[in-house]
Structure formats: structure tokens, C-alpha cells
Amino acid sequence: MANTAQATKRARIAEKTRILNVAQRSHMRTVVKKVLVAVAAGDKEAANTAFRAAQSKLDGLARKGIITKNKAARSKSRINARIKAMA
């Protein structure tokens, strides 16, 4: 447990940040899942639309440091490969 006022405040802020990051990661997974569902259904138009949203979300989280730049690039590459394989 925190022994000083400053440490208590930092612990409080860290917990708020953790909750926000968990929510952001969860939303990212949902957006990526929408792309994969559209690919599985064979709907190329919906997959491309969902991919644009996923790409934006992944880039935003990488910029904020919630996920690494390489994870964002890897995820986008894998999703894009699945979309291209539909053709």
C-alpha cells in the first residue's frame, strides 16, 4: 500500500489509466473481430469498410503506446492478407 500522499495519488491515477487501457484494447479486439467475421462471411465490401476502422483504431492505440507499433503493423498485415485472399 502507498505510504505517502503522492504515492496514493499515483496509485489512483494508475488504476484509472489501467481501466481506460483495458477498454481501449477490448474495443480494438471487437473492431478486428468485425473484419474477421466479414471475411468469414465472404462480404468483401463490409470487410474493407471494417478494415479501415480497424486500421485507424490500431494506429491510434500504437500512437498512444497502448499496443506496440509492431503489433499494430502485424495485425494490419494479417487482416489485409485475409481480405486479399478472398479475391
Secondary structure, 3 states (H helix, E strand, C coil): CCCCHHHHHHHHHHHHHHHHHHHHHHHHHHHHHHHHHHHHHCCHHHHHHHHHHHHHHHHHHHHHCCCCHHHHHHHHHHHHHHHHHCC
